[in-house]
């Protein structure tokens, strides 16, 4: 007889619902603060700008990696809760119980915000640290 996993706790399902959006918001705020400190005068360092922070790419990458881990754990919790739900289909969600609806919400919300965090992290590798916008 195969052992079944216990249902997700109330705290874990709420983590699955809210952790990825909160991580995205915190990443957005910290990225903006650190990026604005890289060129506080609005000019690149080679045009006379005085950066408050050095090596901002590493800092931003660390923030992005942390946000990715938080969102991935939230997605893992959401998928695990969905697999234990009473809804047999993944493509047509018919969550009739509250716990099934919360499992679907945790899975979908965390997946969307995981993609948003990935998209926001791509800019670290593509965009210049400090540039003049015309």
N, CA, C and O of each residue as an XYZ file, in Angstrom:
536
protein
N       0.848     -1.174      0.000
C       0.000      0.000      0.000
C       0.896      1.240      0.000
O       1.783      1.370      0.844
N       0.668      2.122     -0.919
C       1.481      3.334     -1.042
C       1.069      4.346      0.014
O      -0.113      4.547      0.292
N       2.068      4.967      0.582
C       1.797      5.989      1.596
C       1.377      7.281      0.908
O       1.996      7.705     -0.068
N       0.341      7.892      1.414
C      -0.110      9.157      0.847
C       0.442     10.304      1.680
O       0.655     10.175      2.886
N       0.665     11.421      1.013
C       1.175     12.583      1.708
C       0.039     13.255      2.454
O      -1.105     13.229      2.000
N       0.345     13.859      3.600
C      -0.700     14.577      4.307
C      -1.097     15.829      3.528
O      -0.289     16.362      2.768
N      -2.323     16.300      3.708
C      -2.727     17.503      2.990
C      -1.891     18.703      3.434
O      -1.392     18.733      4.559
N      -1.741     19.693      2.550
C      -0.927     20.853      2.902
C      -1.548     21.619      4.068
O      -2.769     21.714      4.194
N      -0.689     22.154      4.901
C      -1.194     22.922      6.042
C      -1.682     24.274      5.570
O      -1.362     24.717      4.467
N      -2.450     24.915      6.408
C      -2.986     26.222      6.074
C      -1.864     27.221      5.816
O      -1.952     28.023      4.886
N      -0.821     27.183      6.619
C       0.293     28.125      6.444
C       1.020     27.876      5.129
O       1.418     28.825      4.454
N       1.196     26.618      4.760
C       1.939     26.344      3.528
C       1.141     26.750      2.295
O       1.725     27.226      1.321
N      -0.173     26.575      2.311
C      -0.946     26.960      1.137
C      -0.983     28.482      1.002
O      -0.982     29.003     -0.113
N      -1.015     29.201      2.131
C      -0.972     30.668      2.051
C       0.403     31.131      1.596
O       0.516     32.139      0.900
N       1.443     30.413      1.977
C       2.777     30.714      1.439
C       2.770     30.535     -0.073
O       3.309     31.366     -0.803
N       2.161     29.455     -0.541
C       2.083     29.202     -1.968
C       1.345     30.287     -2.724
O       1.658     30.562     -3.883
N       0.361     30.911     -2.078
C      -0.414     31.956     -2.738
C       0.311     33.298     -2.712
O       0.322     34.007     -3.718
N       0.916     33.660     -1.584
C       1.430     35.019     -1.418
C       2.942     35.184     -1.544
O       3.407     36.308     -1.734
N       3.715     34.127     -1.448
C       5.177     34.281     -1.416
C       5.742     34.820     -2.722
O       6.583     35.718     -2.698
N       5.303     34.300     -3.850
C       5.859     34.744     -5.132
C       5.506     36.199     -5.438
O       6.391     36.937     -5.870
N       4.255     36.661     -5.238
C       3.987     38.083     -5.479
C       4.758     39.005     -4.546
O       5.220     40.067     -4.964
N       4.901     38.610     -3.291
C       5.667     39.433     -2.344
C       7.143     39.450     -2.737
O       7.783     40.500     -2.678
N       7.685     38.308     -3.135
C       9.086     38.263     -3.577
C       9.293     39.139     -4.805
O      10.310     39.824     -4.913
N       8.333     39.124     -5.736
C       8.421     39.972     -6.915
C       8.408     41.448     -6.523
O       9.202     42.233     -7.042
N       7.526     41.825     -5.626
C       7.452     43.215     -5.190
C       8.706     43.678     -4.480
O       9.189     44.784     -4.723
N       9.234     42.845     -3.609
C      10.466     43.196     -2.898
C      11.631     43.274     -3.873
O      12.474     44.164     -3.765
N      11.684     42.342     -4.832
C      12.739     42.398     -5.842
C      12.644     43.691     -6.638
O      13.661     44.329     -6.911
N      11.445     44.078     -7.007
C      11.246     45.304     -7.788
C      11.739     46.528     -7.013
O      12.439     47.374     -7.569
N      11.380     46.623     -5.748
C      11.786     47.768     -4.921
C      13.298     47.787     -4.731
O      13.932     48.826     -4.917
N      13.883     46.642     -4.361
C      15.327     46.596     -4.128
C      16.112     46.841     -5.407
O      17.133     47.529     -5.387
N      15.645     46.283     -6.516
C      16.337     46.525     -7.789
C      16.319     48.011     -8.140
O      17.325     48.556     -8.593
N      15.195     48.653     -7.935
C      15.097     50.081     -8.239
C      16.011     50.896     -7.329
O      16.708     51.796     -7.798
N      16.013     50.587     -6.029
C      16.866     51.337     -5.094
C      18.344     51.158     -5.417
O      19.099     52.130     -5.440
N      18.755     49.935     -5.664
C      20.171     49.665     -5.927
C      20.572     50.209     -7.290
O      21.665     50.756     -7.436
N      19.708     50.068     -8.289
C      20.031     50.602     -9.612
C      20.122     52.118     -9.590
O      20.973     52.695    -10.266
N      19.256     52.771     -8.825
C      19.338     54.230     -8.744
C      20.588     54.662     -7.995
O      21.096     55.758     -8.231
N      21.091     53.827     -7.102
C      22.339     54.139     -6.403
C      23.570     53.903     -7.251
O      24.650     54.402     -6.935
N      23.414     53.139     -8.337
C      24.556     52.889     -9.213
C      24.929     54.148     -9.985
O      26.097     54.335    -10.329
N      23.979     54.994    -10.257
C      24.202     56.247    -10.988
C      23.295     57.330    -10.435
O      22.325     57.708    -11.092
N      23.581     57.836     -9.255
C      22.671     58.806     -8.648
C      22.562     60.116     -9.414
O      21.540     60.795     -9.318
N      23.588     60.488    -10.170
C      23.525     61.748    -10.901
C      22.822     61.595    -12.244
O      22.599     62.581    -12.946
N      22.476     60.373    -12.600
C      21.831     60.143    -13.887
C      22.812     59.931    -15.015
O      22.400     59.640    -16.138
N      24.087     60.067    -14.754
C      25.108     59.887    -15.778
C      25.929     58.642    -15.495
O      26.144     58.301    -14.332
N      26.386     57.964    -16.518
C      27.302     56.848    -16.299
C      28.605     57.332    -15.652
O      28.951     58.512    -15.726
N      29.300     56.419    -15.033
C      30.537     56.771    -14.335
C      31.559     57.393    -15.279
O      32.339     58.250    -14.861
N      31.570     56.978    -16.541
C      32.562     57.534    -17.465
C      32.167     58.926    -17.982
O      32.934     59.546    -18.718
N      30.973     59.425    -17.603
C      30.576     60.773    -17.997
C      30.472     61.666    -16.760
O      29.886     62.745    -16.835
N      31.013     61.251    -15.658
C      31.024     62.087    -14.464
C      30.087     61.645    -13.365
O      29.993     62.309    -12.333
N      29.386     60.533    -13.563
C      28.496     60.044    -12.518
C      29.286     59.471    -11.349
O      30.355     58.890    -11.537
N      28.761     59.636    -10.155
C      29.402     59.118     -8.942
C      28.528     58.008     -8.359
O      27.524     58.303     -7.710
N      28.878     56.756     -8.570
C      28.031     55.668     -8.068
C      28.126     55.529     -6.545
O      29.199     55.679     -5.961
N      26.993     55.244     -5.923
C      26.965     54.942     -4.491
C      27.326     53.484     -4.239
O      27.919     53.145     -3.214
N      26.959     52.631     -5.185
C      27.238     51.206     -5.076
C      28.170     50.795     -6.200
O      28.097     51.323     -7.310
N      29.039     49.854     -5.904
C      29.846     49.247     -6.954
C      29.444     47.781     -7.059
O      28.912     47.208     -6.108
N      29.692     47.192     -8.186
C      29.370     45.790     -8.431
C      27.877     45.522     -8.236
O      27.486     44.562     -7.572
N      27.057     46.386     -8.824
C      25.614     46.241     -8.643
C      25.050     45.003     -9.324
O      24.040     44.464     -8.872
N      25.670     44.544    -10.389
C      25.156     43.338    -11.055
C      25.147     42.138    -10.119
O      24.196     41.356    -10.125
N      26.181     41.987     -9.329
C      26.229     40.857     -8.391
C      25.147     40.991     -7.321
O      24.529     39.997     -6.938
N      24.918     42.191     -6.844
C      23.878     42.416     -5.840
C      22.506     42.126     -6.433
O      21.693     41.434     -5.819
N      22.248     42.654     -7.626
C      20.965     42.434     -8.277
C      20.760     40.961     -8.622
O      19.646     40.448     -8.525
N      21.832     40.285     -9.022
C      21.722     38.861     -9.312
C      21.376     38.085     -8.044
O      20.563     37.162     -8.084
N      21.983     38.451     -6.930
C      21.673     37.783     -5.660
C      20.226     37.982     -5.247
O      19.580     37.049     -4.769
N      19.714     39.192     -5.428
C      18.313     39.469     -5.109
C      17.409     38.652     -6.030
O      16.429     38.059     -5.578
N      17.740     38.624     -7.321
C      16.946     37.847     -8.267
C      16.973     36.355     -7.957
O      15.950     35.678     -8.057
N      18.133     35.849     -7.584
C      18.241     34.423     -7.245
C      17.410     34.088     -6.013
O      16.745     33.053     -5.968
N      17.451     34.965     -5.017
C      16.634     34.746     -3.819
C      15.149     34.759     -4.137
O      14.397     33.921     -3.641
N      14.724     35.710     -4.966
C      13.318     35.786     -5.352
C      12.914     34.556     -6.162
O      11.803     34.049     -6.003
N      13.803     34.074     -7.025
C      13.510     32.869     -7.806
C      13.327     31.649     -6.909
O      12.435     30.833     -7.142
N      14.166     31.523     -5.890
C      14.050     30.387     -4.974
C      12.730     30.450     -4.214
O      12.039     29.441     -4.080
N      12.381     31.630     -3.719
C      11.123     31.789     -2.979
C       9.935     31.442     -3.868
O       9.026     30.733     -3.438
N       9.936     31.936     -5.102
C       8.827     31.661     -6.027
C       8.790     30.195     -6.439
O       7.708     29.629     -6.596
N       9.945     29.574     -6.613
C       9.980     28.158     -6.988
C       9.430     27.284     -5.859
O       8.718     26.312     -6.116
N       9.755     27.624     -4.623
C       9.209     26.870     -3.483
C       7.694     27.056     -3.423
O       6.962     26.102     -3.157
N       7.219     28.283     -3.669
C       5.774     28.531     -3.674
C       5.096     27.715     -4.778
O       4.020     27.158     -4.561
N       5.709     27.642     -5.946
C       5.152     26.839     -7.031
C       5.154     25.358     -6.669
O       4.189     24.651     -6.960
N       6.206     24.890     -6.049
C       6.295     23.493     -5.618
C       5.169     23.171     -4.635
O       4.540     22.117     -4.730
N       4.917     24.079     -3.696
C       3.829     23.884     -2.733
C       2.484     23.876     -3.458
O       1.622     23.046     -3.169
N       2.308     24.802     -4.397
C       1.055     24.853     -5.148
C       0.808     23.599     -5.961
O      -0.306     23.077     -5.984
N       1.845     23.112     -6.628
C       1.691     21.883     -7.421
C       1.401     20.688     -6.512
O       0.560     19.847     -6.828
N       2.107     20.624     -5.383
C       1.850     19.532     -4.443
C       0.439     19.562     -3.894
O      -0.198     18.516     -3.764
N      -0.057     20.742     -3.571
C      -1.426     20.862     -3.071
C      -2.428     20.523     -4.160
O      -3.456     19.904     -3.889
N      -2.134     20.926     -5.393
C      -3.043     20.619     -6.499
C      -3.110     19.115     -6.757
O      -4.180     18.580     -7.044
N      -1.988     18.446     -6.655
C      -1.967     16.989     -6.889
C      -2.765     16.240     -5.835
O      -3.260     15.142     -6.087
N      -2.892     16.841     -4.640
C      -3.664     16.210     -3.567
C      -5.123     16.648     -3.558
O      -5.910     16.160     -2.747
N      -5.490     17.556     -4.443
C      -6.858     18.062     -4.449
C      -7.809     17.040     -5.056
O      -7.389     16.001     -5.563
N      -9.092     17.354     -4.994
C     -10.118     16.466     -5.517
C     -10.430     16.738     -6.981
O     -11.301     16.085     -7.555
N      -9.748     17.673     -7.583
C      -9.985     18.025     -8.976
C      -9.087     17.164     -9.856
O      -7.865     17.253     -9.742
N      -9.653     16.338    -10.726
C      -8.844     15.390    -11.487
C      -8.118     15.995    -12.686
O      -7.168     15.398    -13.193
N      -8.543     17.157    -13.144
C      -7.999     17.692    -14.383
C      -7.136     18.919    -14.130
O      -7.438     19.749    -13.273
N      -6.066     19.011    -14.889
C      -5.201     20.184    -14.800
C      -5.646     21.258    -15.787
O      -5.489     22.449    -15.519
N      -6.195     20.851    -16.914
C      -6.541     21.793    -17.972
C      -7.863     22.510    -17.741
O      -8.038     23.634    -18.212
N      -8.775     21.903    -17.043
C     -10.050     22.565    -16.743
C     -10.260     22.530    -15.232
O     -10.703     21.526    -14.674
N      -9.941     23.622    -14.597
C     -10.003     23.673    -13.136
C     -11.456     23.822    -12.708
O     -12.140     24.771    -13.091
N     -11.913     22.871    -11.909
C     -13.277     22.890    -11.384
C     -13.225     22.768     -9.867
O     -13.871     21.892     -9.291
N     -12.482     23.614     -9.239
C     -12.287     23.527     -7.793
C     -13.604     23.806     -7.076
O     -14.065     24.945     -7.025
N     -14.196     22.762     -6.530
C     -15.477     22.920     -5.842
C     -15.298     23.098     -4.342
O     -16.173     23.652     -3.677
N     -14.207     22.649     -3.818
C     -13.924     22.816     -2.396
C     -12.961     23.982     -2.203
O     -12.188     24.320     -3.100
N     -13.019     24.583     -1.037
C     -12.141     25.723     -0.754
C     -10.674     25.328     -0.858
O      -9.871     26.071     -1.423
N     -10.320     24.180     -0.326
C      -8.920     23.745     -0.371
C      -8.463     23.499     -1.816
O      -7.307     23.753     -2.152
N      -9.358     23.013     -2.655
C      -9.013     22.816     -4.067
C      -8.799     24.152     -4.765
O      -7.876     24.303     -5.566
N      -9.651     25.115     -4.457
C      -9.494     26.455     -5.044
C      -8.185     27.098     -4.589
O      -7.482     27.712     -5.391
N      -7.862     26.958     -3.309
C      -6.607     27.521     -2.808
C      -5.411     26.840     -3.456
O      -4.412     27.499     -3.746
N      -5.493     25.546     -3.686
C      -4.399     24.835     -4.355
C      -4.219     25.341     -5.783
O      -3.094     25.550     -6.238
N      -5.329     25.536     -6.485
C      -5.254     26.056     -7.854
C      -4.698     27.472     -7.859
O      -3.877     27.820     -8.708
N      -5.149     28.291     -6.907
C      -4.656     29.672     -6.827
C      -3.170     29.691     -6.529
O      -2.430     30.459     -7.144
N      -2.719     28.868     -5.604
C      -1.296     28.839     -5.255
C      -0.456     28.432     -6.453
O       0.600     29.012     -6.705
N      -0.923     27.444     -7.185
C      -0.170     26.964     -8.343
C      -0.123     28.021     -9.446
O       0.946     28.286     -9.996
N      -1.244     28.616     -9.771
C      -1.298     29.557    -10.881
C      -0.622     30.889    -10.547
O       0.137     31.419    -11.358
N      -0.891     31.424     -9.370
C      -0.296     32.717     -8.989
C       1.214     32.603     -8.890
O       1.938     33.467     -9.385
N       1.695     31.544     -8.256
C       3.139     31.404     -8.121
C       3.809     31.159     -9.475
O       4.939     31.600     -9.688
N       3.138     30.469    -10.383
C       3.711     30.255    -11.717
C       3.824     31.571    -12.481
O       4.844     31.836    -13.118
N       2.785     32.389    -12.418
C       2.808     33.679    -13.116
C       3.901     34.581    -12.560
O       4.636     35.207    -13.323
N       4.011     34.652    -11.244
C       5.020     35.533    -10.654
C       6.426     34.958    -10.776
O       7.394     35.720    -10.775
N       6.568     33.648    -10.880
C       7.880     33.070    -11.168
C       8.349     33.516    -12.545
O       9.517     33.861    -12.723
N       7.451     33.512    -13.511
C       7.794     34.001    -14.855
C       8.140     35.486    -14.804
O       9.082     35.922    -15.466
N       7.392     36.269    -14.028
C       7.675     37.705    -13.906
C       9.039     37.950    -13.277
O       9.763     38.852    -13.699
N       9.394     37.165    -12.281
C      10.706     37.310    -11.636
C      11.811     36.940    -12.617
O      12.835     37.619    -12.681
N      11.613     35.875    -13.376
C      12.595     35.504    -14.398
C      12.758     36.626    -15.425
O      13.880     36.964    -15.801
N      11.657     37.196    -15.872
C      11.699     38.271    -16.854
C      12.426     39.487    -16.286
O      13.211     40.126    -16.986
N      12.170     39.805    -15.035
C      12.826     40.949    -14.412
C      14.312     40.702    -14.209
O      15.104     41.644    -14.251
N      14.700     39.467    -13.991
C      16.101     39.138    -13.760
C      16.902     39.159    -15.056
O      18.114     39.369    -15.024
N      16.251     38.946    -16.191
C      16.947     38.958    -17.478
C      17.616     40.310    -17.723
O      18.699     40.371    -18.305
N      16.982     41.382    -17.285
C      17.530     42.720    -17.487
C      18.895     42.920    -16.866
O      19.671     43.748    -17.343
N      19.204     42.194    -15.828
C      20.513     42.306    -15.181
C      21.620     41.933    -16.162
O      22.697     42.528    -16.142
N      21.361     40.963    -17.007
C      22.375     40.475    -17.937
C      22.370     41.224    -19.266
O      23.365     41.191    -19.990
N      21.280     41.894    -19.598
C      21.119     42.494    -20.901
C      21.333     44.006    -20.884
O      21.984     44.551    -21.776
N      20.798     44.675    -19.889
C      20.843     46.143    -19.858
C      22.136     46.650    -19.236
O      22.721     45.969    -18.394
N      22.594     47.837    -19.636
C      23.787     48.408    -19.005
C      23.478     48.820    -17.559
O      22.338     49.128    -17.212
N      24.535     48.816    -16.725
C      24.328     49.205    -15.326
C      23.816     50.615    -15.204
O      22.957     50.900    -14.370
N      24.323     51.480    -16.009
C      23.931     52.874    -15.934
C      24.034     53.452    -17.332
O      25.090     53.391    -17.962
N      22.962     53.999    -17.803
C      22.984     54.532    -19.156
C      22.162     55.802    -19.259
O      21.321     56.084    -18.405
N      22.406     56.546    -20.287
C      21.683     57.777    -20.526
C      20.502     57.464    -21.433
O      20.667     56.881    -22.505
N      19.315     57.854    -20.997
C      18.117     57.650    -21.793
C      17.830     58.958    -22.524
O      17.772     60.021    -21.907
N      17.655     58.874    -23.826
C      17.411     60.101    -24.612
C      15.956     60.217    -24.974
O      15.558     61.178    -25.631
